[in-house]
């Protein structure tokens, strides 16, 4: 019999869900969540054991167990049948391993939840971890590790662990690889599978588990379900593992580590061991200090570093925490000039910390921060149930029951002593400094063993840092001002009628306004998107790079002002598009217009500041130089878009242009770009129609109708279109390339099958095939054949042109060989499709219908859906209703006919494009592919693009937006 708990769980004011905590007889703690209006159900099991518990010499065993657990169980012995069931019922499943937790979770359509939960529960009672699956999944773990080897994030994280106490579990290598899970254990006479089963038996105990269940059923019904399915999990009364002592001894403190990253750029990480905030989460010491040290307003550390031209980004806060230890980390992205002033920068950081000590802990700053956190919690957006249950399950291990939902998000106790305690730990005597730069190549003398990161280490004294403080520039650093962007009006506007879709509220030669009031979410938030359609912006590679620099400069100019808005929950972005740039704002509506009008003023009165141009040009140059370090599958996706989307320019040409660009170039370009403009507005949320129209009028007047207008309307011939290459029927094109990073051993294949223009009937056939084939693709090519950790089948939509794409990254097979395996899979799947029963077909159709009828979770998600329709020009806001109707009329034979015409290997009307990116293991295959004569090979993307027919554009019709 489960025990119910009467502790009241703190929840958000707008949260209408019901919660109940129960403890099963085996001591499993469970949180039940009832949400009668949800379209999806979810569950998350958090096991209180992670890689800190890996046995010595079996690095990655906890992570390997996470991979193995979902394979099969005694009750459901068919391999991968759990994943198959989840996928076929419109869901998804995943897991992750951290230092002291392993989390397993899934999300599924409501009608499939009970069986999905039963299958899920079996993994914690009677899992099957077969010998055959064991060997294959060791390869999957190794492939995952191969993917991470050239990632700077993974490399610097492991280097920080490496430079810690070898006897502390923080020092461990968490992922595992072929060497740690196969070669070394075998050399010691160990059977990895036996060690895996032993690890499971010793650590997976019900008293160390926390389960969250999210459904549309009543709490009583959920409780009965949970008791039935989870009470048989063994409880061995295992103690929760917590590491003893601190990971850093004296020899690991007061160090300066110079390290060579993979990517271009310089970065500084200043790290201190501190008291974990989890012990003082209601006082929020690290949150308070992170807020101030990471602030970007006038007088802040970042503001000073930016003004000096030394930094392009700064973040601060607690990282890598557990109950026993934590680190407070400041990360600074440096310019080339900043790299030359590292002692000054470190000196200024410690000066700012000294300022905080001298100023004392400010009650008004804490109260302001507390108010922002409280508003954020109480007006939080609903998120997908699958994400929600993971967040809560992770909290349950560390927080009291009443704070399972809040975690550490609501600091409310003002305690200067607690904040001072942590502030005093940010001292020169306690610091670890990691300095990353390509400039250190050839100047290091040590190598981190797991990732091969080159580094050198030297000791630094507190007196040296005191000297850096004394010699650093005497800048006017001060605490932030009161935040004027904090909303005080959180009332909801009255909506007279239920508006299901956006309406075209106004249109002129200057602009079009699409408006959608909030009728679903009841939050005091708004979403505003303004798309500046500027024909001159996409006219050449030079124009594209100048637009990029322009948008970065705008963000740069606005930063110290708009940062306050972001702290207060009002976010903005200015981003380049293929046809101009777009401004996006999202957050509390109360003061949104103030920020929006300031952004438009900056656009209208844009001037180039020479010093900031130099910094931004350097930053953009490094960003383009680092494109070559993308994962091979990302490179394949980029090439595919470049081949298919007309009038797009390669980043390599933009990089070639950058060195010669001068201030004068952008000063001349921006007025030209803005001289012919059309604005597409999308305004949604807690804003009334007259307010939306007023915003548009204000911006139209500021840009078009003032005494010195910046913009003029487009000519009819200038309205922008989206054109996509129409591949020739019966052709299988392929584009071979070498991985841009010669050090990368991974290769990748993107196998694209083009289907056709947006059409409801065709769309649902494509979507249903993708649903039916998704899990078999993963099972065959990833689980059975072990081609690579990244193995997916996805739908693709290029401006309304639909298709399918297989994306696989591998070290074991060349792209050409992977393509053969994809085609072999399609031949095998053909038989399965022909054998599909009517009941199986109907079940898949119903799952897809449920997915389409799923309501948007929040305003941002809804706005993204409607904006896609506007931006593509398809304007089918009612798409889901029509596609559901098309699905209900679809027959199994029509699905088979679709496969035979568009997907089947050798189909006469099939249109495919394969992008093959060869890593250094497969360079000989690349040389063979380019040396052979082949009609379908694409040698030059732009010659190919010019030679092909194009689909008609949905966007832009007779000089106006298509209706």
DRENKEFI-406234 format. One record per residue (C-alpha): x, y, z; residue in three letters. Coordinates in steps of 0.02 Angstrom, whole numbers, plus 50000, padded with zeros to 5 digits. Layout:
// residues N
XYZALA...
***
This chain:
// residues 963
500005000050000UNK500695017049950UNK500815031250075UNK500055047850022UNK500905063750077UNK499975079150141UNK501435090950111UNK500845105250001UNK501925106649847UNK502255124749793UNK501605127449617UNK501405142249499UNK499865153349516UNK499295149649339UNK499625130849355UNK497955121549351UNK498715104149364UNK498485093049518UNK499975085249607UNK500165071149733UNK501695063549813UNK501605045149859UNK502885032849927UNK502675014649873UNK502975000249994UNK504704997749915UNK505155015849961UNK505035022149782UNK504555040549789UNK503305045849657UNK502555062349602UNK500885060649512UNK500315074749398UNK498545075749330UNK498255087349181UNK496525083949106UNK496875094548951UNK498555086848903UNK498785078548733UNK500335069248788UNK500765058548938UNK502515056349006UNK503575047749137UNK505325050149203UNK506295038649319UNK507795046449402UNK509015033949476UNK510185040949608UNK511765033649534UNK512895040549397UNK514655039549331UNK515385044349501UNK514975026149545UNK515915018449397UNK517115004849458UNK518965008549435UNK519535002549264UNK517765002149194UNK517545020449148UNK515845023649068UNK514955008549145UNK513495018849215UNK513295027249045UNK513405010248958UNK512025003549072UNK510945018449022UNK511155012748840UNK510794994448878UNK509284995848991UNK508015000248855UNK508404985548742UNK507194972348807UNK506424964548962UNK505804947349013UNK503994952548984UNK504384961248818UNK505894951448751UNK505884957948571UNK507384969448552UNK506944987948535UNK505084984148547UNK504914997648681UNK505605011148565UNK504525004448423UNK502965005448531UNK503355023248588UNK503705029348411UNK502145021248339UNK501115030148471UNK501755047448428UNK503075048248563UNK504915049048598UNK506095041648727UNK507835045648790UNK509015044648938UNK510565053149006UNK511925049849135UNK512655063149248UNK513835062349396UNK512575056249526UNK511005052949423UNK510415042649277UNK508765048249203UNK507605038049091UNK506065046049014UNK504735045048879UNK503265054748809UNK501815046848713UNK500045049848650UNK498745047848789UNK497965032048718UNK499645022948718UNK500205028048892UNK499665013248999UNK500575000148895UNK502065011748872UNK502175013549061UNK502094994749083UNK503514992348959UNK504505006149045UNK504264998549218UNK504964981749163UNK506694989249139UNK506804992349326UNK506184975049375UNK506744962149247UNK507794969449106UNK508634958448975UNK510384963648931UNK510884950748801UNK512694946648759UNK512394951048576UNK511664968048619UNK513094971048741UNK514434970648607UNK513424981348487UNK513044994548618UNK514864995848671UNK515145001048490UNK513735013848506UNK514535021348662UNK516195022048570UNK515355030648422UNK514585043348540UNK516295046748614UNK517065048348438UNK515765061848403UNK516355071648556UNK518245070248535UNK518415086348434UNK517135096248535UNK517925110148639UNK516545109248769UNK516895090948807UNK518775093548799UNK518885108148922UNK517665099549040UNK518755084049047UNK520335094549067UNK519585102849221UNK519205085449291UNK520945079249246UNK521725093149350UNK520915087249511UNK521215073949644UNK521435057149557UNK520565048349702UNK519015059349690UNK517605053449573UNK517555070749492UNK519195065749408UNK518365051649309UNK518045049949122UNK516155048449111UNK515715043048933UNK516715027148910UNK517395020348746UNK517925004148662UNK519545003948761UNK518755006048934UNK517264994648905UNK518024980748798UNK519914980748775UNK520534984348953UNK519214973849045UNK519594959048931UNK521464961048965UNK521084959849151UNK519984944549126UNK518384954149160UNK516744950849069UNK515964967949038UNK514204960849032UNK514414952349201UNK515094968549272UNK513604977649197UNK512354965649279UNK513294966949443UNK513254986049434UNK511374985549401UNK511044973549544UNK512094983349667UNK511495000849625UNK509745000549551UNK508725000249711UNK506965007349729UNK507455018349877UNK508685027649763UNK507365030749629UNK506175045149599UNK504745043449475UNK503665056949396UNK502055052449304UNK501105065049197UNK499405060149125UNK497655066149087UNK496905054049213UNK496375057449393UNK497655056249532UNK496805040949605UNK496845031649440UNK498675036149412UNK499105030349587UNK498305013349559UNK499255011649395UNK500925016049476UNK500675004349623UNK500274990049505UNK501764992649390UNK503174998849502UNK502954990749673UNK503984975449620UNK505584985349596UNK506854978449720UNK507304988849871UNK509024984049936UNK509094999350051UNK510635004949956UNK511415020850023UNK511515035449903UNK513315038049847UNK514045055149888UNK515875058849858UNK516885063150013UNK517945078650018UNK518385091449888UNK518985087149712UNK520335100449716UNK521815099449833UNK523025113749859UNK524065108649708UNK522515110749598UNK522205128649655UNK523115144549607UNK523485137349435UNK523515145149263UNK523185132149127UNK523535136648946UNK522635125048826UNK522425123148638UNK520605122348579UNK519975115048415UNK519095131048360UNK519755148448326UNK519555161248464UNK520175164548639UNK519245160448800UNK519585163048983UNK518785152249120UNK519045157649298UNK518465144249420UNK518315143549610UNK517765129049721UNK516305135649825UNK514985129949948UNK513595121449848UNK512085132849833UNK510945117749858UNK511265119850046UNK510695138150038UNK509515138249890UNK508235149449975UNK509605162550002UNK510305160349826UNK512105166149855UNK512815160049688UNK511285166449596UNK511525183749673UNK513395184049634UNK513135177049459UNK511835190549426UNK513075204349470UNK514705197249402UNK513815191749242UNK512855208149221UNK513065217249055UNK512345234449095UNK513315250649113UNK514675249749246UNK514755230749242UNK516345220649217UNK515765215449043UNK515305233348997UNK517085238849041UNK517915224348949UNK516825227548797UNK517215246248799UNK519075242148802UNK518825230448653UNK519385215148752UNK517825204048764UNK516325198748662UNK515405188548793UNK515365184748979UNK514385172749089UNK514495168949275UNK513705156549395UNK513795139949484UNK514275124549383UNK514665106149412UNK513805105649581UNK513395091149695UNK512915090149878UNK514745089749928UNK515585102149811UNK515265115249678UNK516195127349566UNK515825145449528UNK516375149249350UNK516625165149250UNK516835162549062UNK517465177048955UNK517545176548765UNK519075186748717UNK519545196948565UNK521305196148495UNK521665212048593UNK520925204448750UNK522065189448730UNK523535201548743UNK522835209348904UNK522445193949005UNK523245200249164UNK522245216449153UNK520635206549127UNK520945195249276UNK521415210649377UNK519775219149329UNK518775203649376UNK519545203449549UNK519285222249562UNK517435219449529UNK517395205849663UNK518245218349779UNK516905231049734UNK515565218549787UNK516465215649952UNK516635234349986UNK514835238349934UNK514125225150049UNK512675213950002UNK511305225549936UNK509565221349996UNK508705230749854UNK509685220749724UNK509225204349810UNK507395209449823UNK507355214549641UNK508145198049588UNK506935188549700UNK505455197649621UNK506055193549446UNK506255175149494UNK504525174849574UNK503685182249420UNK504625170249307UNK504065155249410UNK502245160249428UNK502035164849244UNK503115151049171UNK502595143949003UNK501965126248993UNK503275115048915UNK503105097648837UNK502685084748972UNK504235074648926UNK505355089348972UNK504335093949126UNK504455076749208UNK506345076149181UNK506585093049266UNK505545087749417UNK506285070249433UNK508025077849438UNK507465089949576UNK506705076149684UNK508395068849732UNK509005085149808UNK507545095849869UNK506205093950002UNK504485088549939UNK503715105949945UNK505075112549829UNK505065098549700UNK504325110349570UNK505275125949617UNK507005118749645UNK508185133349676UNK507195145349565UNK506405155449708UNK507715163649819UNK506775173749951UNK507805174150112UNK508955189150118UNK510515182950207UNK512055194150187UNK513105181950289UNK512775167350170UNK513125177950016UNK514715184750096UNK515275167050137UNK515255162449951UNK515925179349896UNK517435177050009UNK517785160449923UNK518045169749758UNK519815174049809UNK521525174149723UNK522065160049841UNK520665148549783UNK520665151249595UNK520915139949442UNK521175149149277UNK520975140449109UNK521535150448957UNK521095143448786UNK521905149448626UNK522575142648461UNK524065154048493UNK524705141148618UNK524985127948482UNK526755121448499UNK526985129948669UNK526235116448781UNK527075101648864UNK525645090748927UNK524185080848853UNK522535076248935UNK522355057448907UNK520515055048857UNK520305068748726UNK522125072548685UNK521975090848735UNK523675099548736UNK524005110548888UNK525325117949001UNK525175122349185UNK525975135449294UNK525665141149472UNK525105158849508UNK525155167349677UNK523885178349763UNK525175192349764UNK525365191049574UNK523495193349554UNK523545207949676UNK524855215549561UNK523735213049409UNK522335221749504UNK523455236449545UNK524085238649367UNK522415236149278UNK521495251049205UNK520595262149330UNK518845260449259UNK517225266749332UNK516475250149385UNK514865251049483UNK513345240849529UNK511855240149410UNK510455253049417UNK508675248249465UNK507865238449325UNK506535248849238UNK505985234049130UNK505255223849273UNK503395222249230UNK502145228949355UNK500575226349250UNK500275207749230UNK498425209149190UNK497645199749045UNK496805208848900UNK495005205148858UNK494775195448697UNK493035198448624UNK492985182948514UNK493945166648500UNK495175168848358UNK495905152148306UNK497095158348171UNK498075174248131UNK497125187648035UNK497835200047911UNK497405215748008UNK498165228247888UNK499205229247730UNK499985243947641UNK501405246847521UNK502525247747676UNK501985232747778UNK500795218547817UNK500165214947993UNK499675197548046UNK498845197448217UNK498375183348335UNK497725187248511UNK498065174748650UNK496535163748672UNK497405148448747UNK498805152148868UNK498185166048983UNK499915173349016UNK500415191849015UNK501615189148871UNK501755194248689UNK502715188848535UNK503235201148400UNK504135196848239UNK504625209848108UNK505395203247948UNK506315216547849UNK506215210947667UNK507665220147584UNK508085214847404UNK509825222247413UNK510225211547568UNK510305195247469UNK511035201747308UNK512815194847333UNK513965186147457UNK514645203247504UNK512885209647542UNK512535194347651UNK514095196747756UNK513745215347775UNK511975211547837UNK512745199447961UNK513925212748027UNK512495225548030UNK511395214448140UNK512845210448256UNK513245228948273UNK511435232948314UNK511415219848452UNK513075226548514UNK512445244548523UNK510865239248615UNK511675227248737UNK511985237548893UNK510205244648882UNK509255229148826UNK510145217548948UNK509025224449086UNK507515219048982UNK508205201448966UNK508485200349154UNK506665205549177UNK506025192049059UNK505895201848896UNK506995194048762UNK507485200448591UNK508535195348442UNK509065203148277UNK509575190248148UNK510075189847966UNK508905180947845UNK509175176047663UNK508155191347611UNK508615204147744UNK508485203047932UNK507175200248066UNK506835207448238UNK506025195948366UNK505375200548540UNK504585188848665UNK504125190848848UNK503035201048964UNK502005213048861UNK501965227348988UNK503575235948930UNK503865226948766UNK503445242248662UNK504785252748749UNK506125240448696UNK505405238348520UNK505375257048486UNK507165258748547UNK507715244848427UNK506835253448280UNK507645270048327UNK509355261648321UNK508945254548148UNK508325271248081UNK509815281048148UNK511135267748118UNK512935273848118UNK514525263648111UNK515675265248261UNK517435261348201UNK518025252848361UNK516495241648371UNK516575237548186UNK518345230648210UNK517785219648356UNK516235213148268UNK517185209948106UNK518455199648204UNK517065190048293UNK516125186248131UNK517745180948046UNK518105168248183UNK516315161848174UNK516515158447987UNK518245150948011UNK517495138948139UNK516195132548016UNK517475119747961UNK517455112048136UNK515615107748127UNK515165089348142UNK515205080647971UNK513315077747975UNK513075096548002UNK514195100047852UNK513125087947750UNK511535097247802UNK512335113747751UNK512845107247579UNK511105100147551UNK510295117047586UNK511565125847475UNK511175113847331UNK509285114947350UNK508935133047396UNK509155145247253UNK509965162047281UNK510965156747434UNK512805160747453UNK514185149547524UNK515025154747684UNK516725151747605UNK516455166247484UNK515865177347627UNK517435172747725UNK518505177547573UNK517685194747571UNK517885198447756UNK519735203647767UNK519515218047645UNK517915225047721UNK518075242547793UNK516965254147895UNK516535263547736UNK515815247847655UNK514505245347788UNK514185264147804UNK513725264447619UNK512815247847618UNK511565249847761UNK510655265047687UNK510595256047519UNK509915240147598UNK508555249447693UNK508125260647545UNK506905247747477UNK506025237847612UNK504405228647650UNK503975224047829UNK503045208147877UNK502365209548055UNK501725195348162UNK501045201448330UNK500265189148451UNK499845186348633UNK499215198148768UNK499045212948649UNK497425220448585UNK497165223448400UNK497215242448415UNK498905241048507UNK499595230148367UNK499015242648236UNK499755256848337UNK501445247948344UNK501445245648155UNK500935263848123UNK502325270048237UNK503645259548147UNK502975263747974UNK503055282148020UNK504815280648093UNK505505272147937UNK504405277547790UNK503395293047835UNK504595304647926UNK505415320547860UNK506955310547806UNK506305293047770UNK507555278947786UNK506485266847685UNK505435267247528UNK504175253947475UNK504685239747361UNK504255240147179UNK503085226147128UNK504525217247042UNK505605217347200UNK504525206747316UNK505555191847371UNK505235173847325UNK505865157147392UNK506405145647250UNK506965127647275UNK507845116347149UNK506695103547068UNK507705087647054UNK507505077546895UNK506425061946906UNK507355045446899UNK509005053746947UNK510085049647098UNK511255064447118UNK512705064247239UNK513905077447300UNK515555070847368UNK516595081747484UNK517995080247609UNK517685084747791UNK518295102447812UNK519245097547968UNK520605085247912UNK520785079148092UNK519005072548100UNK518845053648080UNK516945054048064UNK516105053347894UNK514285057447858UNK512925053947732UNK511355064047702UNK510215054247586UNK508795065847530UNK507235060047439UNK506265074347362UNK504375072047359UNK503575088247301UNK502625104347336UNK501585107047491UNK499965097147467UNK498885090347608UNK498635073047536UNK500465071047486UNK501055078247652UNK500135065447757UNK500765050847653UNK502535057247678UNK502265060347864UNK501465043247891UNK502885034547801UNK504155044147908UNK503225038848066UNK503125020548015UNK504945019647957UNK505775030348092UNK506065017148225UNK506485002748104UNK507805014248027UNK508585017248198UNK508464999048248UNK509244991948089UNK510565004848047UNK511045010348224UNK510624995948343UNK510954980948230UNK512234987048102UNK513034999848218UNK513405012148078UNK513525026548200UNK512815035148353UNK511965048448246UNK510685039048141UNK509015047348102UNK507605048047975UNK506815065247965UNK505565074747860UNK506255089747768UNK505345105747718UNK506225118647609UNK505035133447591UNK503565121847561UNK504495108547459UNK504365092147555UNK505505077047567UNK506355064047676UNK508155063147735UNK509205049447812UNK510655056847911UNK512035045247973UNK513755049248043UNK515035035248055UNK516855030848080UNK516625012648027UNK515895014947852UNK516225027047709UNK514765037847648UNK514595027147491UNK514485011347597UNK513225019547714UNK512165023747562UNK512175005547510UNK511565000947685UNK510165013947674UNK509595006547508UNK509714988847580UNK508634994547725UNK507325001847606UNK507254985347512UNK507024976047676UNK505734988547737UNK504774986747574UNK504314969047625UNK503754974747798UNK502674988347721UNK501834976147602UNK501484964647751UNK500714978447858UNK498974973847919UNK497474985447911UNK497474986348101UNK499314991348107UNK498985004347972UNK497495011648067UNK498495012048228UNK499875022248145UNK498605033748062UNK497765036848230UNK499445040448312UNK499845053448178UNK498115061148196UNK498385062748384UNK500055071148352UNK499235083648233UNK497815087448353UNK499065091048492UNK498815108648556UNK500245121148563UNK501025121648736UNK501415140148743UNK501375156548647UNK503125154748577UNK502755137348506UNK501115143348428UNK501955158748356UNK503355148548278UNK502075137448191UNK501085152048119UNK502635161948073UNK503295147147972UNK501705147847868UNK501915166547841UNK503765165847802UNK503595151247680UNK502095159747599UNK501025144147617UNK499815153047737UNK498895137047783UNK498565141247963UNK497215127947961UNK498445114947896UNK498195102848040UNK496305101848016UNK496455098047831UNK497885085747853UNK496895076447986UNK495435075147865UNK496615068847729UNK497305055847850UNK495575049447894UNK495255046047709UNK496965038147675UNK497075019547634UNK498475007147658UNK498595004847471UNK498855023547447UNK500305022947571UNK501075008247475UNK500805017547310UNK501685032747385UNK503165021847435UNK503255013647264UNK503245030347173UNK504355041147283UNK505405030447401UNK505665012847332UNK507415009047271UNK507425010247081UNK505715018647066UNK505715027346896UNK505025043846965UNK506115044147121UNK507195059647149UNK508685058347267UNK510175068747319UNK511555061447426UNK512825072447512UNK514375062647560UNK515605070447682UNK517195060147700UNK518195060347861UNK520055056347861UNK519745037647882UNK518855037447714UNK519895049847612UNK520345036247486UNK518485033447452UNK518305051947416UNK519755051847293UNK518975036847204UNK517265045347194UNK517925061347116UNK519095052646994UNK517755041646916UNK516645048346777UNK514845049246837UNK513365058346760UNK512445060546926UNK513945067547022UNK513835085947067UNK515555093547044UNK515065111847064UNK513545116447168UNK513195132647076UNK513395125546901UNK512185111846953UNK510945124047029UNK510925134946873UNK510605119646764UNK509065113846859UNK507225118446853UNK506515127347004UNK504885124847096UNK503705139747099UNK503795150347256UNK502375150947381UNK503015167547443UNK502755183147338UNK501375183547210UNK501135198247090UNK502225208947202UNK501175205047354UNK501055191347482UNK500015176947420UNK498315175047503UNK
***
